[in-house]
């Protein structure tokens, strides 16, 4: 008898909507069983400690606020010393501000996705 034979069956009850979503999500796999195994037993993914996650998110948000404050200080300095500031420096500040806004948007989107997981 084969040692790795899959002879256990697990049944799950789903609503019609849940089943439709599952079917859509599993279309890239050969069968739903493969999809389940990939999702349940995927490597490197474990349970997340909610307290540790929230602590990490708080640290990230605090750091993002600090970066935002630094950008505001740079913008204030540039506005006060317009004649003294090199155009290259202005371009670099604008570039960093745009990168910051993009990063903040990504963080917000990720946070909303995580908060919507039940």
KABEL-V473096 format. One line per field, one symbol per residue. ss: DSSP state (h for helix, s for strand, l for the rest). phi: phi as a letter, one per 40 degrees, with the letter a starting at -180 (. if undefined). burial: # if it has 9 or more other C-alpha atoms within 8 Angstrom, else .. A space follows every 50 residues. Layout:
# KABEL-V473096
ss = ???
phi = ???
burial = ???
This chain:
# KABEL-V473096
ss = lllllllllllllllhhhhhhhhhhllllllhhhhhhhhhhllllllllh hhhhhhhhhhhhhhhhhhhhhhhhhhhhhhlhhhllhhhhhhhhhhhhhh hhhhhhhhhhhhhhhhll
phi = .cccccbbbbbbcbcdccccccccccccccaccccdccccbdcgbbcbcd cccccccccccccccccdccccccccccccbdcccccccdcccccccccc cccccccccccccccccb
burial = ..................#...#..#.....#.##.#............. ..#..........#..##..#..##..#......#....#..#...#..# ...#..............
